[in-house]
Structure formats: structure tokens, C-alpha cells
Amino acid sequence: MRFILLGLCAHFTLAQAQTWSQLADFPGTARDDAAAFSTGTSICIGTGMEVGWGLTSDWSRYDAGNDTWHTMAALPASGRQYCTAFSVDGIGYLFGGTDGSGWLNELWAYDPQPDAWQQRASLPGTGRSGSVAFVIDGSGYVTNGRTGASTLSNELWRYDPAQDAWTALAPMPGEARQLAAAFAIGGHGYVVAGANEQGAITATAWRYDALSDEWDAIADLPDARFGADGFSGGGKGLVIGGAASLELFLDAAYWYDPLLDEWSAAPALAAARKGGSGSVVDGDIYFGTGVNATQRFKDWHKLTMPVGIDAHALDTAPRLHPRPVTDVAMLDLPGGLRIHDATIIDLQGRVVERLVPQALQRPIALAHLRPGHYVLHISHAEGAFRERFLLIGTP
């Protein structure tokens, strides 16, 4: 059996608290249910419903390096809201939504170099709005959403940018929903909360395994909501904002730890809202816009992620290599690091193997492990180091 190590994601002991800071306002009209994606060091935001109930097609680009906004090419199509966005290799993708005359199955790609949009292959299924998307291994995954006045879908579709083609996959179990939150961690996609066909709000959450094309239930979000947004950073997921009803808007945010299958409180938003939008740049989360009972927003904020011990306590970060790995892996450790113990843990939090410190100085045998997601956890005198990895069996 050969194994390949993919999708490494470092996760470090936290060295400082997470905080929100306010940045330059979004330059367009205040709006809710806009779409957003990252193109590297920039975040693009557009479409949505603006003040005055108009549907928009304009877009703006935020430069995270100098806290400035720039006008970018408008979507060459009708104004719309409840679209779903994702990005792959610096190209942004905008799917679906509604333009007031029906539900859309269009897919548009934005390339920042020529500042231009190009229409790509439409979803072969019914048009839909309020879907969610996540990205795994260079493909976009779109699931759930409204397909009619009183119908929702729990279908899952994968879009391959290289082939410009869609593939139907295993539908998400349970009730179909719209306006959920979603994020990806490693080879898994997560769909959290949302509203069902009857408008009932849920806190249930599901995890999708891209290798096996299977879903399994995870711990419920601490409170039910719809219209929240989802992100991932530091090996965890984050769900922000949303509403518990048409009158009760939320400022609460929660981290999800996939190793423990647990939610914990994250810094709350400055103002409660649903239908906000944002993305991630260099591990920091940017978020704004949205609506509550009294106003639409155009503010913009950053959640500063904790600085890891790799940037402070260690001269260099441990590094697991090579990539890909067959059967064994090597771990480069900073000189003088005093290791206490090392373990390999599965996603259920179970220790599957204990390693003596001396074993880390030579090739680490992996062939005896079953394919799946694991974490290498190393405790040392300066703190702890965790490296997540995915083992895939091949003939």
C-alpha cells in the first residue's frame, strides 16, 4: 500500500487573543447578501440587495495590504442577490442567486489580471439561491439552496475549473436548507445551520468527506440561525452572525474544532446582522456588510488571528515533508527543541500512535495507518505544535 500526504495545515498553540478591528468602509452602497471571494491578497465583494431594495451587479476589491478599496469590473449580467462564491488558484467564481425574475444556475469566473468576467458552464441542475460553497483540492463544491418559491435542494455538485465541468455527488442528509454557513478544513467541507422549507431555523451541522463522497453529522452549533457566514483559519472553522428569526439578529460567533468536534465562543461582532460577507487573506478573516432590523451595513472589519509559537518561540517552524509522501515522512525540527512527547491523533480525538522523541529524528512510518485525516501533536518545552495531514491509500 502506498500513501500520499496531502493538505497539510499547521495549527499552533495560541499566543495572543483574537480581536476585531474596524477598517475602511466598503465603498459601494450598504447592502446585504452580497457575495465575496479572495484572489490572493485581495477580497472582492459584489452583488446583493442595497438600500432602496435594488439588486446590484457592481463589485469592489479590497487590498488587505494597505486597507484600501478599488472599483473593479461589474458583473456583465443582471443585478442579483443570494449568490454563492468561491475561489480557486486566484480566480473567483460566482454561482446562482436570484435576480428577481427567477433562480439562476449561471456560473461566472473573475480573473483579476485583465479585470474581467467570463461566463463558464452553468450548473446542469435547477437554478438556485442561498446555496453554500467550499473548496477542496482545487474544486468548488456547491450544496443546498432554494430552487423555487417553496422548494429547497440538498444536492451536492462539484465544479472542476480545469475541465469547466460539474459532477453530481452524494446529497447532504437531513432536511434541505438555505442560507446556511459553510467552510472547508483539509479534505472536509462543513455545512452549518440555515433554514428549511417551512422557514424553521436549525443548528444542525454536517461534514462532507471528499475522498469517500460521504456525509456524517457533527456537533450542533450552540444556537440555531440562518444567514450566517462561514470561514476557516488556523485549522478551525468559524461561523459569524446570522439571525434566529426575522426580528432577532445575532452578533455571536463560534469556532469549530474538528479534532474535538466542539464549538467554542469567538469574539462577537460589533453589531448584530445577517447576510454579511467576507473572506480570508493570510489567515486573517475580513467581514462586513449585512442587514439587521434597522439598517443595512457597509462597514468592514478584520479578525486578527493569534500569532503562533512558530513566529515567536521558535527560530523556524517544524516541517513535515516531502510532498507527496509514500509510506514514510520526515520531520524537520528546530535545533535545541526539547520534546516531551509526540502522538498521532485521528479526527475523533483518539490517539492512534505514540512516538518517542527519538523517532522524530528518523523517517516516520505511515504505511500501517488507514487512509484518513490525522494530526501529529508534539509537546515541547516552549509549548505545542500540531500538524494536520491527510493519508490517501493508492494501489
GUTOR-85498 format. One record per residue (C-alpha): residue number from 1; x, y, z. Coordinates in steps of 0.5 Angstrom, whole numbers, padded with zeros to 4 digits. Layout:
N
{NUM {X Y Z}}
...
This chain:
395
{1 {0000 0000 0000}}
{2 {0003 0007 -0002}}
{3 {0000 0013 0002}}
{4 {0001 0021 0000}}
{5 {0001 0026 0005}}
{6 {-0004 0032 0002}}
{7 {-0007 0038 0005}}
{8 {-0002 0040 0011}}
{9 {-0005 0045 0015}}
{10 {-0001 0048 0021}}
{11 {-0004 0049 0028}}
{12 {0000 0052 0033}}
{13 {-0001 0054 0041}}
{14 {-0004 0061 0041}}
{15 {0000 0066 0044}}
{16 {-0005 0072 0044}}
{17 {-0012 0074 0044}}
{18 {-0017 0075 0038}}
{19 {-0019 0082 0037}}
{20 {-0024 0085 0031}}
{21 {-0021 0092 0029}}
{22 {-0025 0096 0024}}
{23 {-0022 0098 0017}}
{24 {-0024 0103 0012}}
{25 {-0032 0102 0010}}
{26 {-0034 0098 0004}}
{27 {-0035 0104 -0002}}
{28 {-0041 0101 -0005}}
{29 {-0048 0102 -0002}}
{30 {-0050 0099 0004}}
{31 {-0052 0092 0002}}
{32 {-0054 0085 0005}}
{33 {-0053 0078 0002}}
{34 {-0047 0080 -0002}}
{35 {-0042 0075 -0005}}
{36 {-0035 0075 -0003}}
{37 {-0028 0071 -0005}}
{38 {-0021 0072 -0004}}
{39 {-0016 0073 -0010}}
{40 {-0010 0072 -0006}}
{41 {-0008 0079 -0002}}
{42 {-0015 0082 -0004}}
{43 {-0022 0081 -0003}}
{44 {-0027 0082 -0008}}
{45 {-0035 0084 -0006}}
{46 {-0041 0085 -0010}}
{47 {-0048 0084 -0012}}
{48 {-0053 0084 -0006}}
{49 {-0059 0088 -0004}}
{50 {-0058 0095 -0003}}
{51 {-0061 0101 0001}}
{52 {-0068 0102 -0003}}
{53 {-0069 0095 -0005}}
{54 {-0065 0095 -0011}}
{55 {-0061 0089 -0014}}
{56 {-0054 0090 -0015}}
{57 {-0048 0088 -0020}}
{58 {-0043 0092 -0018}}
{59 {-0036 0090 -0015}}
{60 {-0031 0093 -0011}}
{61 {-0024 0090 -0009}}
{62 {-0021 0091 -0002}}
{63 {-0013 0091 -0002}}
{64 {-0011 0088 0005}}
{65 {-0004 0090 0005}}
{66 {-0006 0098 0005}}
{67 {-0013 0098 0008}}
{68 {-0016 0101 0001}}
{69 {-0022 0099 -0004}}
{70 {-0022 0100 -0011}}
{71 {-0027 0099 -0016}}
{72 {-0027 0093 -0021}}
{73 {-0031 0091 -0027}}
{74 {-0038 0090 -0025}}
{75 {-0041 0083 -0027}}
{76 {-0044 0083 -0034}}
{77 {-0051 0081 -0032}}
{78 {-0057 0083 -0028}}
{79 {-0057 0085 -0021}}
{80 {-0058 0079 -0016}}
{81 {-0057 0077 -0009}}
{82 {-0056 0071 -0005}}
{83 {-0051 0068 -0010}}
{84 {-0045 0063 -0008}}
{85 {-0038 0065 -0009}}
{86 {-0031 0061 -0008}}
{87 {-0024 0062 -0011}}
{88 {-0019 0057 -0014}}
{89 {-0012 0059 -0016}}
{90 {-0013 0066 -0015}}
{91 {-0020 0066 -0020}}
{92 {-0026 0068 -0017}}
{93 {-0033 0064 -0018}}
{94 {-0040 0067 -0017}}
{95 {-0045 0062 -0018}}
{96 {-0053 0062 -0018}}
{97 {-0057 0067 -0014}}
{98 {-0064 0070 -0016}}
{99 {-0065 0077 -0020}}
{100 {-0072 0078 -0018}}
{101 {-0075 0074 -0024}}
{102 {-0072 0067 -0022}}
{103 {-0067 0063 -0019}}
{104 {-0060 0062 -0023}}
{105 {-0056 0057 -0025}}
{106 {-0050 0061 -0028}}
{107 {-0043 0061 -0026}}
{108 {-0038 0067 -0028}}
{109 {-0031 0067 -0027}}
{110 {-0027 0073 -0025}}
{111 {-0020 0074 -0027}}
{112 {-0016 0080 -0023}}
{113 {-0011 0081 -0028}}
{114 {-0015 0083 -0034}}
{115 {-0020 0085 -0029}}
{116 {-0026 0081 -0033}}
{117 {-0031 0077 -0032}}
{118 {-0032 0071 -0036}}
{119 {-0039 0066 -0036}}
{120 {-0037 0059 -0035}}
{121 {-0041 0052 -0035}}
{122 {-0048 0053 -0032}}
{123 {-0050 0048 -0027}}
{124 {-0054 0043 -0030}}
{125 {-0059 0042 -0025}}
{126 {-0064 0047 -0023}}
{127 {-0062 0054 -0021}}
{128 {-0062 0056 -0014}}
{129 {-0060 0062 -0009}}
{130 {-0058 0062 -0002}}
{131 {-0053 0056 -0003}}
{132 {-0046 0055 0000}}
{133 {-0040 0053 -0003}}
{134 {-0033 0051 0000}}
{135 {-0026 0049 -0004}}
{136 {-0023 0042 -0003}}
{137 {-0016 0040 -0007}}
{138 {-0018 0046 -0013}}
{139 {-0025 0044 -0014}}
{140 {-0031 0048 -0012}}
{141 {-0037 0045 -0008}}
{142 {-0044 0048 -0008}}
{143 {-0050 0045 -0004}}
{144 {-0057 0046 -0001}}
{145 {-0061 0053 -0003}}
{146 {-0067 0055 -0006}}
{147 {-0070 0052 -0012}}
{148 {-0077 0055 -0012}}
{149 {-0082 0059 -0008}}
{150 {-0083 0053 -0004}}
{151 {-0077 0048 -0005}}
{152 {-0070 0047 -0003}}
{153 {-0065 0043 -0005}}
{154 {-0060 0039 -0001}}
{155 {-0056 0037 -0008}}
{156 {-0048 0037 -0008}}
{157 {-0045 0039 -0014}}
{158 {-0037 0039 -0015}}
{159 {-0034 0044 -0020}}
{160 {-0028 0043 -0024}}
{161 {-0025 0049 -0026}}
{162 {-0019 0046 -0031}}
{163 {-0025 0042 -0034}}
{164 {-0030 0047 -0034}}
{165 {-0035 0042 -0032}}
{166 {-0040 0040 -0026}}
{167 {-0041 0033 -0023}}
{168 {-0047 0031 -0018}}
{169 {-0044 0028 -0012}}
{170 {-0048 0025 -0005}}
{171 {-0053 0030 -0003}}
{172 {-0053 0032 0004}}
{173 {-0057 0028 0009}}
{174 {-0063 0031 0013}}
{175 {-0067 0037 0011}}
{176 {-0065 0041 0005}}
{177 {-0063 0048 0008}}
{178 {-0062 0055 0005}}
{179 {-0058 0061 0008}}
{180 {-0053 0056 0012}}
{181 {-0046 0057 0013}}
{182 {-0040 0053 0010}}
{183 {-0033 0052 0011}}
{184 {-0027 0047 0009}}
{185 {-0022 0044 0013}}
{186 {-0017 0040 0010}}
{187 {-0021 0035 0006}}
{188 {-0027 0036 0009}}
{189 {-0033 0041 0008}}
{190 {-0038 0043 0013}}
{191 {-0045 0046 0013}}
{192 {-0048 0049 0019}}
{193 {-0055 0052 0021}}
{194 {-0059 0055 0016}}
{195 {-0067 0055 0015}}
{196 {-0071 0049 0012}}
{197 {-0077 0050 0007}}
{198 {-0082 0052 0012}}
{199 {-0077 0057 0015}}
{200 {-0075 0053 0021}}
{201 {-0068 0055 0024}}
{202 {-0064 0050 0025}}
{203 {-0057 0049 0029}}
{204 {-0055 0042 0026}}
{205 {-0049 0041 0022}}
{206 {-0046 0036 0017}}
{207 {-0039 0034 0015}}
{208 {-0037 0032 0008}}
{209 {-0031 0028 0006}}
{210 {-0029 0029 -0001}}
{211 {-0025 0022 -0001}}
{212 {-0031 0018 0000}}
{213 {-0036 0022 -0002}}
{214 {-0040 0021 0005}}
{215 {-0043 0026 0010}}
{216 {-0043 0025 0017}}
{217 {-0047 0029 0023}}
{218 {-0042 0033 0027}}
{219 {-0044 0037 0034}}
{220 {-0050 0042 0033}}
{221 {-0048 0050 0033}}
{222 {-0049 0052 0040}}
{223 {-0055 0056 0037}}
{224 {-0060 0056 0031}}
{225 {-0059 0061 0026}}
{226 {-0060 0063 0019}}
{227 {-0056 0068 0014}}
{228 {-0049 0067 0018}}
{229 {-0043 0067 0014}}
{230 {-0037 0061 0015}}
{231 {-0030 0062 0015}}
{232 {-0024 0057 0016}}
{233 {-0017 0059 0019}}
{234 {-0012 0056 0024}}
{235 {-0014 0049 0023}}
{236 {-0021 0051 0025}}
{237 {-0028 0053 0023}}
{238 {-0031 0060 0024}}
{239 {-0039 0062 0024}}
{240 {-0041 0069 0025}}
{241 {-0047 0073 0026}}
{242 {-0054 0071 0023}}
{243 {-0061 0071 0025}}
{244 {-0065 0067 0030}}
{245 {-0072 0070 0027}}
{246 {-0074 0076 0022}}
{247 {-0073 0080 0029}}
{248 {-0068 0077 0032}}
{249 {-0061 0079 0029}}
{250 {-0054 0076 0032}}
{251 {-0047 0078 0034}}
{252 {-0045 0072 0037}}
{253 {-0039 0068 0033}}
{254 {-0037 0061 0034}}
{255 {-0030 0057 0033}}
{256 {-0031 0050 0031}}
{257 {-0025 0045 0033}}
{258 {-0025 0039 0028}}
{259 {-0021 0035 0033}}
{260 {-0025 0035 0039}}
{261 {-0032 0036 0035}}
{262 {-0033 0042 0039}}
{263 {-0036 0049 0039}}
{264 {-0033 0055 0043}}
{265 {-0034 0062 0043}}
{266 {-0031 0067 0039}}
{267 {-0030 0075 0039}}
{268 {-0037 0078 0038}}
{269 {-0039 0082 0032}}
{270 {-0039 0090 0033}}
{271 {-0046 0090 0031}}
{272 {-0051 0084 0030}}
{273 {-0053 0082 0023}}
{274 {-0055 0077 0018}}
{275 {-0053 0077 0010}}
{276 {-0046 0079 0012}}
{277 {-0040 0078 0007}}
{278 {-0032 0077 0007}}
{279 {-0026 0072 0006}}
{280 {-0019 0070 0009}}
{281 {-0013 0073 0007}}
{282 {-0006 0071 0010}}
{283 {-0010 0067 0016}}
{284 {-0014 0074 0018}}
{285 {-0021 0074 0017}}
{286 {-0025 0080 0014}}
{287 {-0032 0081 0015}}
{288 {-0037 0087 0014}}
{289 {-0044 0089 0010}}
{290 {-0050 0085 0012}}
{291 {-0057 0088 0015}}
{292 {-0061 0088 0022}}
{293 {-0068 0090 0024}}
{294 {-0066 0098 0023}}
{295 {-0061 0098 0018}}
{296 {-0056 0096 0012}}
{297 {-0049 0096 0013}}
{298 {-0043 0098 0009}}
{299 {-0037 0097 0015}}
{300 {-0031 0093 0014}}
{301 {-0027 0089 0020}}
{302 {-0022 0084 0021}}
{303 {-0021 0079 0026}}
{304 {-0014 0079 0028}}
{305 {-0011 0071 0028}}
{306 {-0007 0069 0034}}
{307 {0001 0069 0033}}
{308 {0003 0062 0033}}
{309 {0009 0060 0037}}
{310 {0013 0059 0030}}
{311 {0013 0066 0030}}
{312 {0016 0068 0037}}
{313 {0018 0062 0041}}
{314 {0022 0058 0035}}
{315 {0027 0060 0030}}
{316 {0024 0056 0025}}
{317 {0017 0052 0025}}
{318 {0017 0045 0024}}
{319 {0016 0042 0017}}
{320 {0013 0035 0015}}
{321 {0016 0033 0008}}
{322 {0017 0031 0003}}
{323 {0010 0032 -0001}}
{324 {0008 0027 -0003}}
{325 {0010 0022 0002}}
{326 {0010 0015 0000}}
{327 {0010 0010 0007}}
{328 {0014 0015 0011}}
{329 {0015 0022 0012}}
{330 {0021 0026 0015}}
{331 {0020 0032 0020}}
{332 {0025 0038 0021}}
{333 {0025 0040 0028}}
{334 {0029 0047 0030}}
{335 {0035 0046 0033}}
{336 {0035 0045 0041}}
{337 {0028 0044 0041}}
{338 {0026 0040 0048}}
{339 {0021 0035 0046}}
{340 {0017 0032 0052}}
{341 {0012 0027 0048}}
{342 {0009 0026 0041}}
{343 {0003 0023 0039}}
{344 {-0001 0022 0032}}
{345 {-0009 0023 0033}}
{346 {-0015 0022 0029}}
{347 {-0021 0027 0028}}
{348 {-0025 0023 0033}}
{349 {-0019 0026 0038}}
{350 {-0017 0018 0039}}
{351 {-0009 0017 0040}}
{352 {-0007 0012 0035}}
{353 {0000 0012 0036}}
{354 {0005 0015 0041}}
{355 {0012 0017 0038}}
{356 {0018 0017 0043}}
{357 {0022 0024 0041}}
{358 {0028 0020 0038}}
{359 {0023 0017 0033}}
{360 {0022 0024 0030}}
{361 {0029 0024 0028}}
{362 {0029 0019 0023}}
{363 {0023 0017 0018}}
{364 {0016 0016 0021}}
{365 {0013 0010 0018}}
{366 {0006 0012 0016}}
{367 {0004 0006 0012}}
{368 {0001 0002 0017}}
{369 {-0005 0007 0018}}
{370 {-0011 0007 0015}}
{371 {-0012 0013 0010}}
{372 {-0016 0019 0013}}
{373 {-0014 0025 0017}}
{374 {-0009 0025 0023}}
{375 {-0006 0030 0027}}
{376 {0001 0030 0029}}
{377 {0002 0033 0036}}
{378 {0008 0035 0039}}
{379 {0009 0038 0046}}
{380 {0016 0041 0048}}
{381 {0019 0046 0053}}
{382 {0016 0052 0049}}
{383 {0009 0050 0048}}
{384 {0006 0045 0043}}
{385 {0006 0044 0035}}
{386 {0000 0041 0031}}
{387 {0001 0039 0024}}
{388 {-0005 0036 0021}}
{389 {-0005 0031 0015}}
{390 {-0009 0027 0010}}
{391 {-0006 0020 0008}}
{392 {-0009 0017 0002}}
{393 {-0009 0010 0000}}
{394 {-0007 0008 -0007}}
{395 {-0006 0002 -0011}}
